[in-house]
Every structure is written in C-alpha cells, then in structure tokens.
Amino acid sequence: MARAEPSAFVRHIQDELSGIGTVQIDRFFGGWAYLLADKRFAVSIKDRLYFRVDRALKDALVAEGCQPFSYAKGGKTVVVHRFYEAPLDCLDDRDALLHWANRALAAEDDDLR
C-alpha cells in the first residue's frame, strides 16, 4: 500500500511554521499533525488547520470566530474541544500564523469538556 503524501496545503503550513523551528509532520487519523520537539500543537484535516488549545487559547480563538474541530459519526456530530480552527487570516499572514502557533505550543493540558 502506498504511503499517503501530504497535500500542498500541509507542506505550505509546515514551511510557514519554520519560523518557530524544525516542524515535523506525521499522519494523524485522517489528516496530518504538526510537531515541534515531539509536541503536537496543530493538525490539518481536509486542508483546514486546527490548533491544540487550552482554555485561554480556546477563548482567544472563539473571540476570533473560530470553531472546534467536529465530524459526523453514526448520524451525530462529534465535537473535539481540544482543537480549534485557526483564524483564516493567519493562513495568509506568516507573522499571525507564528503568533497562534506559539500560543498553541505554550498551551497547557487542561480539562476542556
């Protein structure tokens, strides 16, 4: 079986994130995870970028109009509160992308249920 290759979107985000260090990518369920020093801080699923959040970062992203990652399963919508979509404007603004990525890297594990 052929190994899946990352999309142009995933490679572009990986390249843009190089400003914070050597970001690795790895398969993550149906998408790709972005890792720095073995810490998964973001994922891309269907060419949409999501940051791993703690409560403070979640609140900041919600204030920007961002939504949590969700998917349909068994006729229901499953919401994953650990990952919130990146603000759309940061996809075209490297400084903004690095700002949000640094916040995701600094995010602490907490209970987001």
N, CA, C and O atoms as CSV, one atom per row, in Angstrom:
chain,resi,resn,atom,element,x,y,z
A,1,MET,N,N,0.837,-1.174,0.000
A,1,MET,CA,C,0.000,0.000,0.000
A,1,MET,C,C,0.890,1.247,0.000
A,1,MET,O,O,1.862,1.332,0.750
A,2,ALA,N,N,0.541,2.201,-0.846
A,2,ALA,CA,C,1.320,3.426,-0.941
A,2,ALA,C,C,1.090,4.300,0.289
A,2,ALA,O,O,-0.023,4.401,0.804
A,3,ARG,N,N,2.147,4.914,0.733
A,3,ARG,CA,C,2.066,5.822,1.883
A,3,ARG,C,C,1.450,7.143,1.426
A,3,ARG,O,O,1.818,7.675,0.379
A,4,ALA,N,N,0.516,7.666,2.210
A,4,ALA,CA,C,-0.131,8.940,1.875
A,4,ALA,C,C,0.887,10.073,1.893
A,4,ALA,O,O,1.785,10.120,2.734
A,5,GLU,N,N,0.724,10.958,0.965
A,5,GLU,CA,C,1.598,12.124,0.876
A,5,GLU,C,C,0.830,13.361,1.328
A,5,GLU,O,O,-0.360,13.488,1.040
A,6,PRO,N,N,1.500,14.277,2.035
A,6,PRO,CA,C,0.817,15.497,2.462
A,6,PRO,C,C,0.450,16.371,1.264
A,6,PRO,O,O,1.136,16.383,0.242
A,7,SER,N,N,-0.644,17.094,1.421
A,7,SER,CA,C,-1.104,17.995,0.364
A,7,SER,C,C,-0.207,19.231,0.291
A,7,SER,O,O,0.635,19.465,1.159
A,8,ALA,N,N,-0.410,20.004,-0.755
A,8,ALA,CA,C,0.312,21.272,-0.901
A,8,ALA,C,C,-0.002,22.190,0.277
A,8,ALA,O,O,0.871,22.922,0.743
A,9,PHE,N,N,-1.237,22.155,0.756
A,9,PHE,CA,C,-1.625,22.973,1.916
A,9,PHE,C,C,-0.785,22.594,3.133
A,9,PHE,O,O,-0.237,23.470,3.801
A,10,VAL,N,N,-0.680,21.304,3.425
A,10,VAL,CA,C,0.080,20.832,4.584
A,10,VAL,C,C,1.542,21.233,4.453
A,10,VAL,O,O,2.139,21.703,5.421
A,11,ARG,N,N,2.121,21.057,3.287
A,11,ARG,CA,C,3.525,21.450,3.074
A,11,ARG,C,C,3.715,22.957,3.217
A,11,ARG,O,O,4.718,23.411,3.767
A,12,HIS,N,N,2.744,23.732,2.719
A,12,HIS,CA,C,2.821,25.196,2.845
A,12,HIS,C,C,2.809,25.605,4.322
A,12,HIS,O,O,3.626,26.422,4.746
A,13,ILE,N,N,1.890,25.041,5.097
A,13,ILE,CA,C,1.825,25.376,6.522
A,13,ILE,C,C,3.115,24.952,7.217
A,13,ILE,O,O,3.647,25.702,8.036
A,14,GLN,N,N,3.620,23.775,6.906
A,14,GLN,CA,C,4.876,23.322,7.503
A,14,GLN,C,C,6.006,24.300,7.190
A,14,GLN,O,O,6.808,24.631,8.063
A,15,ASP,N,N,6.062,24.753,5.957
A,15,ASP,CA,C,7.099,25.707,5.561
A,15,ASP,C,C,6.934,27.036,6.302
A,15,ASP,O,O,7.909,27.597,6.801
A,16,GLU,N,N,5.718,27.527,6.370
A,16,GLU,CA,C,5.464,28.798,7.059
A,16,GLU,C,C,5.811,28.699,8.549
A,16,GLU,O,O,6.262,29.677,9.145
A,17,LEU,N,N,5.605,27.539,9.140
A,17,LEU,CA,C,5.892,27.343,10.558
A,17,LEU,C,C,7.383,27.214,10.854
A,17,LEU,O,O,7.771,27.155,12.021
A,18,SER,N,N,8.213,27.168,9.840
A,18,SER,CA,C,9.651,27.017,10.060
A,18,SER,C,C,10.228,28.163,10.886
A,18,SER,O,O,11.339,28.052,11.405
A,19,GLY,N,N,9.490,29.255,11.012
A,19,GLY,CA,C,9.940,30.372,11.831
A,19,GLY,C,C,9.991,30.059,13.320
A,19,GLY,O,O,10.584,30.818,14.086
A,20,ILE,N,N,9.376,28.950,13.746
A,20,ILE,CA,C,9.428,28.577,15.166
A,20,ILE,C,C,10.382,27.411,15.402
A,20,ILE,O,O,10.592,27.001,16.544
A,21,GLY,N,N,10.954,26.882,14.340
A,21,GLY,CA,C,11.874,25.754,14.469
A,21,GLY,C,C,11.581,24.715,13.403
A,21,GLY,O,O,10.806,24.959,12.478
A,22,THR,N,N,12.205,23.560,13.540
A,22,THR,CA,C,12.014,22.477,12.592
A,22,THR,C,C,10.739,21.733,12.935
A,22,THR,O,O,10.705,20.922,13.861
A,23,VAL,N,N,9.696,22.017,12.180
A,23,VAL,CA,C,8.391,21.411,12.421
A,23,VAL,C,C,8.284,20.150,11.575
A,23,VAL,O,O,8.449,20.182,10.355
A,24,GLN,N,N,8.005,19.041,12.248
A,24,GLN,CA,C,7.807,17.765,11.575
A,24,GLN,C,C,6.315,17.565,11.334
A,24,GLN,O,O,5.480,18.130,12.040
A,25,ILE,N,N,5.992,16.760,10.337
A,25,ILE,CA,C,4.603,16.379,10.127
A,25,ILE,C,C,4.514,14.857,10.198
A,25,ILE,O,O,5.451,14.139,9.849
A,26,ASP,N,N,3.366,14.397,10.657
A,26,ASP,CA,C,3.138,12.956,10.772
A,26,ASP,C,C,1.648,12.705,10.596
A,26,ASP,O,O,0.825,13.572,10.888
A,27,ARG,N,N,1.310,11.525,10.121
A,27,ARG,CA,C,-0.098,11.178,9.948
A,27,ARG,C,C,-0.831,11.274,11.281
A,27,ARG,O,O,-0.296,10.906,12.326
A,28,PHE,N,N,-2.051,11.769,11.228
A,28,PHE,CA,C,-2.878,11.916,12.414
A,28,PHE,C,C,-4.304,11.611,12.003
A,28,PHE,O,O,-4.975,12.458,11.413
A,29,PHE,N,N,-4.774,10.417,12.305
A,29,PHE,CA,C,-6.078,9.944,11.868
A,29,PHE,C,C,-6.206,10.200,10.370
A,29,PHE,O,O,-5.401,9.673,9.603
A,30,GLY,N,N,-7.172,10.978,9.928
A,30,GLY,CA,C,-7.353,11.235,8.500
A,30,GLY,C,C,-6.610,12.458,8.010
A,30,GLY,O,O,-6.840,12.903,6.885
A,31,GLY,N,N,-5.728,13.013,8.817
A,31,GLY,CA,C,-5.025,14.237,8.437
A,31,GLY,C,C,-3.557,14.171,8.810
A,31,GLY,O,O,-2.929,13.113,8.761
A,32,TRP,N,N,-3.023,15.325,9.183
A,32,TRP,CA,C,-1.602,15.457,9.495
A,32,TRP,C,C,-1.427,16.245,10.779
A,32,TRP,O,O,-2.160,17.200,11.037
A,33,ALA,N,N,-0.456,15.843,11.581
A,33,ALA,CA,C,-0.104,16.560,12.806
A,33,ALA,C,C,1.184,17.330,12.574
A,33,ALA,O,O,2.075,16.881,11.853
A,34,TYR,N,N,1.263,18.497,13.198
A,34,TYR,CA,C,2.473,19.315,13.185
A,34,TYR,C,C,3.096,19.196,14.562
A,34,TYR,O,O,2.438,19.415,15.579
A,35,LEU,N,N,4.398,18.839,14.583
A,35,LEU,CA,C,5.089,18.609,15.843
A,35,LEU,C,C,6.374,19.425,15.909
A,35,LEU,O,O,7.092,19.563,14.919
A,36,LEU,N,N,6.642,19.954,17.079
A,36,LEU,CA,C,7.907,20.620,17.351
A,36,LEU,C,C,8.446,19.996,18.635
A,36,LEU,O,O,7.790,20.031,19.675
A,37,ALA,N,N,9.639,19.430,18.552
A,37,ALA,CA,C,10.244,18.725,19.698
A,37,ALA,C,C,9.263,17.699,20.263
A,37,ALA,O,O,9.073,17.605,21.475
A,38,ASP,N,N,8.650,16.938,19.369
A,38,ASP,CA,C,7.717,15.863,19.708
A,38,ASP,C,C,6.418,16.345,20.361
A,38,ASP,O,O,5.653,15.523,20.865
A,39,LYS,N,N,6.153,17.641,20.365
A,39,LYS,CA,C,4.885,18.152,20.896
A,39,LYS,C,C,3.943,18.449,19.735
A,39,LYS,O,O,4.242,19.278,18.876
A,40,ARG,N,N,2.802,17.762,19.719
A,40,ARG,CA,C,1.797,18.004,18.688
A,40,ARG,C,C,1.029,19.263,19.084
A,40,ARG,O,O,0.355,19.283,20.114
A,41,PHE,N,N,1.128,20.311,18.269
A,41,PHE,CA,C,0.494,21.574,18.602
A,41,PHE,C,C,-0.561,21.999,17.589
A,41,PHE,O,O,-1.306,22.949,17.828
A,42,ALA,N,N,-0.627,21.308,16.471
A,42,ALA,CA,C,-1.622,21.644,15.449
A,42,ALA,C,C,-1.844,20.426,14.567
A,42,ALA,O,O,-1.005,19.528,14.494
A,43,VAL,N,N,-2.987,20.415,13.900
A,43,VAL,CA,C,-3.298,19.373,12.934
A,43,VAL,C,C,-3.981,20.000,11.727
A,43,VAL,O,O,-4.625,21.044,11.827
A,44,SER,N,N,-3.825,19.345,10.592
A,44,SER,CA,C,-4.572,19.706,9.391
A,44,SER,C,C,-5.432,18.519,9.019
A,44,SER,O,O,-4.946,17.396,8.886
A,45,ILE,N,N,-6.714,18.782,8.853
A,45,ILE,CA,C,-7.646,17.757,8.420
A,45,ILE,C,C,-8.462,18.360,7.289
A,45,ILE,O,O,-9.083,19.412,7.440
A,46,LYS,N,N,-8.448,17.669,6.145
A,46,LYS,CA,C,-9.119,18.155,4.937
A,46,LYS,C,C,-8.696,19.590,4.612
A,46,LYS,O,O,-9.527,20.445,4.305
A,47,ASP,N,N,-7.393,19.828,4.688
A,47,ASP,CA,C,-6.777,21.115,4.367
A,47,ASP,C,C,-7.367,22.281,5.161
A,47,ASP,O,O,-7.541,23.385,4.646
A,48,ARG,N,N,-7.664,22.002,6.415
A,48,ARG,CA,C,-8.047,23.030,7.371
A,48,ARG,C,C,-7.113,22.876,8.562
A,48,ARG,O,O,-6.817,21.760,8.988
A,49,LEU,N,N,-6.654,23.992,9.091
A,49,LEU,CA,C,-5.681,23.986,10.180
A,49,LEU,C,C,-6.388,24.196,11.518
A,49,LEU,O,O,-7.226,25.086,11.667
A,50,TYR,N,N,-6.026,23.353,12.483
A,50,TYR,CA,C,-6.575,23.440,13.832
A,50,TYR,C,C,-5.419,23.475,14.829
A,50,TYR,O,O,-4.452,22.725,14.697
A,51,PHE,N,N,-5.530,24.358,15.831
A,51,PHE,CA,C,-4.529,24.423,16.887
A,51,PHE,C,C,-5.009,23.660,18.116
A,51,PHE,O,O,-6.194,23.674,18.451
A,52,ARG,N,N,-4.071,22.997,18.776
A,52,ARG,CA,C,-4.368,22.338,20.051
A,52,ARG,C,C,-4.457,23.447,21.097
A,52,ARG,O,O,-3.563,24.289,21.184
A,53,VAL,N,N,-5.520,23.451,21.882
A,53,VAL,CA,C,-5.782,24.589,22.757
A,53,VAL,C,C,-5.853,24.199,24.230
A,53,VAL,O,O,-6.098,23.047,24.588
A,54,ASP,N,N,-5.630,25.201,25.060
A,54,ASP,CA,C,-6.006,25.147,26.464
A,54,ASP,C,C,-7.143,26.156,26.606
A,54,ASP,O,O,-7.574,26.733,25.608
A,55,ARG,N,N,-7.626,26.376,27.796
A,55,ARG,CA,C,-8.773,27.254,27.985
A,55,ARG,C,C,-8.509,28.676,27.477
A,55,ARG,O,O,-9.367,29.254,26.811
A,56,ALA,N,N,-7.350,29.241,27.775
A,56,ALA,CA,C,-7.048,30.612,27.361
A,56,ALA,C,C,-6.982,30.734,25.836
A,56,ALA,O,O,-7.516,31.685,25.265
A,57,LEU,N,N,-6.334,29.782,25.185
A,57,LEU,CA,C,-6.230,29.838,23.724
A,57,LEU,C,C,-7.594,29.581,23.086
A,57,LEU,O,O,-7.943,30.212,22.088
A,58,LYS,N,N,-8.359,28.663,23.657
A,58,LYS,CA,C,-9.721,28.424,23.158
A,58,LYS,C,C,-10.514,29.728,23.193
A,58,LYS,O,O,-11.150,30.094,22.205
A,59,ASP,N,N,-10.480,30.424,24.320
A,59,ASP,CA,C,-11.229,31.672,24.452
A,59,ASP,C,C,-10.773,32.711,23.423
A,59,ASP,O,O,-11.599,33.422,22.851
A,60,ALA,N,N,-9.465,32.798,23.190
A,60,ALA,CA,C,-8.938,33.746,22.214
A,60,ALA,C,C,-9.396,33.387,20.800
A,60,ALA,O,O,-9.756,34.269,20.020
A,61,LEU,N,N,-9.382,32.111,20.475
A,61,LEU,CA,C,-9.816,31.687,19.141
A,61,LEU,C,C,-11.320,31.856,18.954
A,61,LEU,O,O,-11.771,32.245,17.877
A,62,VAL,N,N,-12.085,31.571,19.981
A,62,VAL,CA,C,-13.536,31.795,19.907
A,62,VAL,C,C,-13.817,33.276,19.665
A,62,VAL,O,O,-14.711,33.620,18.892
A,63,ALA,N,N,-13.058,34.154,20.323
A,63,ALA,CA,C,-13.217,35.598,20.121
A,63,ALA,C,C,-12.922,35.998,18.676
A,63,ALA,O,O,-13.420,37.016,18.195
A,64,GLU,N,N,-12.112,35.195,17.988
A,64,GLU,CA,C,-11.799,35.442,16.577
A,64,GLU,C,C,-12.832,34.804,15.652
A,64,GLU,O,O,-12.726,34.919,14.431
A,65,GLY,N,N,-13.827,34.136,16.224
A,65,GLY,CA,C,-14.871,33.486,15.431
A,65,GLY,C,C,-14.555,32.067,15.014
A,65,GLY,O,O,-15.226,31.516,14.141
A,66,CYS,N,N,-13.538,31.460,15.627
A,66,CYS,CA,C,-13.115,30.104,15.266
A,66,CYS,C,C,-13.975,29.061,15.965
A,66,CYS,O,O,-14.498,29.287,17.056
A,67,GLN,N,N,-14.106,27.917,15.307
A,67,GLN,CA,C,-14.932,26.818,15.796
A,67,GLN,C,C,-14.062,25.602,16.125
A,67,GLN,O,O,-12.966,25.459,15.583
A,68,PRO,N,N,-14.549,24.722,17.016
A,68,PRO,CA,C,-13.801,23.498,17.300
A,68,PRO,C,C,-13.897,22.525,16.132
A,68,PRO,O,O,-14.806,22.604,15.306
A,69,PHE,N,N,-12.944,21.616,16.084
A,69,PHE,CA,C,-12.989,20.547,15.099
A,69,PHE,C,C,-14.195,19.670,15.408
A,69,PHE,O,O,-14.465,19.363,16.569
A,70,SER,N,N,-14.912,19.272,14.375
A,70,SER,CA,C,-16.046,18.370,14.555
A,70,SER,C,C,-16.141,17.451,13.346
A,70,SER,O,O,-15.628,17.752,12.268
A,71,TYR,N,N,-16.813,16.317,13.557
A,71,TYR,CA,C,-17.026,15.375,12.467
A,71,TYR,C,C,-18.303,14.590,12.750
A,71,TYR,O,O,-18.773,14.522,13.886
A,72,ALA,N,N,-18.846,14.007,11.703
A,72,ALA,CA,C,-20.075,13.221,11.828
A,72,ALA,C,C,-19.721,11.761,12.063
A,72,ALA,O,O,-18.821,11.215,11.424
A,73,LYS,N,N,-20.443,11.136,12.990
A,73,LYS,CA,C,-20.245,9.713,13.267
A,73,LYS,C,C,-21.576,9.139,13.741
A,73,LYS,O,O,-22.157,9.609,14.720
A,74,GLY,N,N,-22.039,8.136,13.045
A,74,GLY,CA,C,-23.279,7.476,13.434
A,74,GLY,C,C,-24.477,8.404,13.439
A,74,GLY,O,O,-25.371,8.264,14.275
A,75,GLY,N,N,-24.501,9.347,12.515
A,75,GLY,CA,C,-25.620,10.274,12.430
A,75,GLY,C,C,-25.576,11.407,13.441
A,75,GLY,O,O,-26.515,12.198,13.529
A,76,LYS,N,N,-24.492,11.492,14.204
A,76,LYS,CA,C,-24.341,12.557,15.198
A,76,LYS,C,C,-23.076,13.347,14.918
A,76,LYS,O,O,-22.158,12.867,14.254
A,77,THR,N,N,-23.045,14.556,15.431
A,77,THR,CA,C,-21.853,15.382,15.306
A,77,THR,C,C,-21.017,15.240,16.569
A,77,THR,O,O,-21.506,15.444,17.680
A,78,VAL,N,N,-19.760,14.890,16.384
A,78,VAL,CA,C,-18.804,14.783,17.486
A,78,VAL,C,C,-17.945,16.043,17.471
A,78,VAL,O,O,-17.353,16.382,16.446
A,79,VAL,N,N,-17.878,16.732,18.603
A,79,VAL,CA,C,-17.085,17.950,18.710
A,79,VAL,C,C,-15.841,17.651,19.533
A,79,VAL,O,O,-15.929,17.108,20.635
A,80,VAL,N,N,-14.682,18.009,18.991
A,80,VAL,CA,C,-13.399,17.783,19.659
A,80,VAL,C,C,-12.918,19.131,20.195
A,80,VAL,O,O,-12.382,19.952,19.451
A,81,HIS,N,N,-13.114,19.344,21.480
A,81,HIS,CA,C,-12.816,20.642,22.086
A,81,HIS,C,C,-11.323,20.894,22.284
A,81,HIS,O,O,-10.934,21.992,22.683
A,82,ARG,N,N,-10.498,19.916,22.017
A,82,ARG,CA,C,-9.047,20.082,22.168
A,82,ARG,C,C,-8.430,20.822,20.974
A,82,ARG,O,O,-7.325,21.352,21.085
A,83,PHE,N,N,-9.137,20.862,19.829
A,83,PHE,CA,C,-8.610,21.501,18.620
A,83,PHE,C,C,-9.601,22.524,18.079
A,83,PHE,O,O,-10.771,22.213,17.859
A,84,TYR,N,N,-9.116,23.754,17.866
A,84,TYR,CA,C,-9.927,24.825,17.281
A,84,TYR,C,C,-9.283,25.293,15.990
A,84,TYR,O,O,-8.061,25.351,15.860
A,85,GLU,N,N,-10.147,25.624,15.038
A,85,GLU,CA,C,-9.653,26.055,13.731
A,85,GLU,C,C,-8.867,27.355,13.853
A,85,GLU,O,O,-9.196,28.230,14.653
A,86,ALA,N,N,-7.834,27.455,13.048
A,86,ALA,CA,C,-7.020,28.675,13.009
A,86,ALA,C,C,-7.813,29.808,12.365
A,86,ALA,O,O,-8.631,29.564,11.478
A,87,PRO,N,N,-7.580,31.037,12.802
A,87,PRO,CA,C,-8.216,32.160,12.121
A,87,PRO,C,C,-7.809,32.165,10.645
A,87,PRO,O,O,-6.635,31.985,10.321
A,88,LEU,N,N,-8.769,32.368,9.764
A,88,LEU,CA,C,-8.485,32.307,8.325
A,88,LEU,C,C,-7.417,33.295,7.895
A,88,LEU,O,O,-6.614,32.987,7.014
A,89,ASP,N,N,-7.389,34.483,8.503
A,89,ASP,CA,C,-6.413,35.481,8.071
A,89,ASP,C,C,-4.974,35.072,8.371
A,89,ASP,O,O,-4.050,35.573,7.731
A,90,CYS,N,N,-4.766,34.169,9.336
A,90,CYS,CA,C,-3.386,33.773,9.638
A,90,CYS,C,C,-2.825,32.823,8.592
A,90,CYS,O,O,-1.618,32.587,8.557
A,91,LEU,N,N,-3.685,32.274,7.739
A,91,LEU,CA,C,-3.192,31.387,6.694
A,91,LEU,C,C,-2.462,32.157,5.598
A,91,LEU,O,O,-1.685,31.580,4.837
A,92,ASP,N,N,-2.714,33.466,5.523
A,92,ASP,CA,C,-2.047,34.326,4.544
A,92,ASP,C,C,-1.094,35.317,5.186
A,92,ASP,O,O,-0.546,36.184,4.505
A,93,ASP,N,N,-0.892,35.195,6.491
A,93,ASP,CA,C,-0.059,36.143,7.232
A,93,ASP,C,C,0.870,35.338,8.139
A,93,ASP,O,O,0.469,34.865,9.202
A,94,ARG,N,N,2.113,35.193,7.697
A,94,ARG,CA,C,3.063,34.336,8.431
A,94,ARG,C,C,3.251,34.775,9.871
A,94,ARG,O,O,3.313,33.935,10.768
A,95,ASP,N,N,3.343,36.083,10.111
A,95,ASP,CA,C,3.526,36.552,11.482
A,95,ASP,C,C,2.344,36.158,12.363
A,95,ASP,O,O,2.528,35.743,13.507
A,96,ALA,N,N,1.137,36.287,11.829
A,96,ALA,CA,C,-0.054,35.893,12.591
A,96,ALA,C,C,-0.061,34.379,12.817
A,96,ALA,O,O,-0.402,33.922,13.908
A,97,LEU,N,N,0.308,33.608,11.809
A,97,LEU,CA,C,0.365,32.154,11.953
A,97,LEU,C,C,1.357,31.770,13.046
A,97,LEU,O,O,1.061,30.908,13.874
A,98,LEU,N,N,2.520,32.394,13.057
A,98,LEU,CA,C,3.527,32.089,14.071
A,98,LEU,C,C,3.049,32.498,15.461
A,98,LEU,O,O,3.336,31.816,16.445
A,99,HIS,N,N,2.325,33.604,15.542
A,99,HIS,CA,C,1.758,34.045,16.826
A,99,HIS,C,C,0.845,32.958,17.398
A,99,HIS,O,O,0.996,32.554,18.551
A,100,TRP,N,N,-0.104,32.490,16.580
A,100,TRP,CA,C,-1.045,31.469,17.050
A,100,TRP,C,C,-0.336,30.144,17.318
A,100,TRP,O,O,-0.668,29.448,18.278
A,101,ALA,N,N,0.628,29.793,16.488
A,101,ALA,CA,C,1.368,28.543,16.698
A,101,ALA,C,C,2.139,28.584,18.015
A,101,ALA,O,O,2.164,27.596,18.748
A,102,ASN,N,N,2.762,29.709,18.315
A,102,ASN,CA,C,3.477,29.841,19.587
A,102,ASN,C,C,2.529,29.726,20.770
A,102,ASN,O,O,2.878,29.141,21.795
A,103,ARG,N,N,1.340,30.278,20.633
A,103,ARG,CA,C,0.344,30.141,21.707
A,103,ARG,C,C,-0.067,28.675,21.860
A,103,ARG,O,O,-0.246,28.195,22.979
A,104,ALA,N,N,-0.216,27.968,20.749
A,104,ALA,CA,C,-0.569,26.547,20.820
A,104,ALA,C,C,0.558,25.737,21.469
A,104,ALA,O,O,0.301,24.817,22.246
A,105,LEU,N,N,1.793,26.083,21.148
A,105,LEU,CA,C,2.923,25.382,21.766
A,105,LEU,C,C,2.978,25.614,23.269
A,105,LEU,O,O,3.388,24.732,24.024
A,106,ALA,N,N,2.568,26.788,23.699
A,106,ALA,CA,C,2.603,27.125,25.127
A,106,ALA,C,C,1.369,26.638,25.884
A,106,ALA,O,O,1.329,26.702,27.112
A,107,ALA,N,N,0.366,26.154,25.155
A,107,ALA,CA,C,-0.878,25.714,25.784
A,107,ALA,C,C,-0.628,24.583,26.779
A,107,ALA,O,O,0.118,23.644,26.501
A,108,GLU,N,N,-1.248,24.690,27.907
A,108,GLU,CA,C,-1.143,23.671,28.962
A,108,GLU,C,C,-2.281,22.675,28.798
A,108,GLU,O,O,-3.348,23.020,28.291
A,109,ASP,N,N,-2.054,21.458,29.222
A,109,ASP,CA,C,-3.127,20.469,29.232
A,109,ASP,C,C,-4.099,20.841,30.342
A,109,ASP,O,O,-3.703,21.027,31.492
A,110,ASP,N,N,-5.354,20.945,29.992
A,110,ASP,CA,C,-6.396,21.144,30.996
A,110,ASP,C,C,-7.675,20.486,30.507
A,110,ASP,O,O,-7.749,20.019,29.370
A,111,ASP,N,N,-8.653,20.451,31.346
A,111,ASP,CA,C,-9.918,19.790,31.031
A,111,ASP,C,C,-10.815,20.753,30.267
A,111,ASP,O,O,-11.258,21.761,30.818
A,112,LEU,N,N,-11.083,20.450,29.014
A,112,LEU,CA,C,-11.897,21.335,28.177
A,112,LEU,C,C,-13.294,20.784,27.894
A,112,LEU,O,O,-13.953,21.239,26.960
A,113,ARG,N,N,-13.740,19.847,28.656
A,113,ARG,CA,C,-15.082,19.291,28.422
A,113,ARG,C,C,-16.161,20.277,28.702
A,113,ARG,O,O,-17.341,19.960,28.552
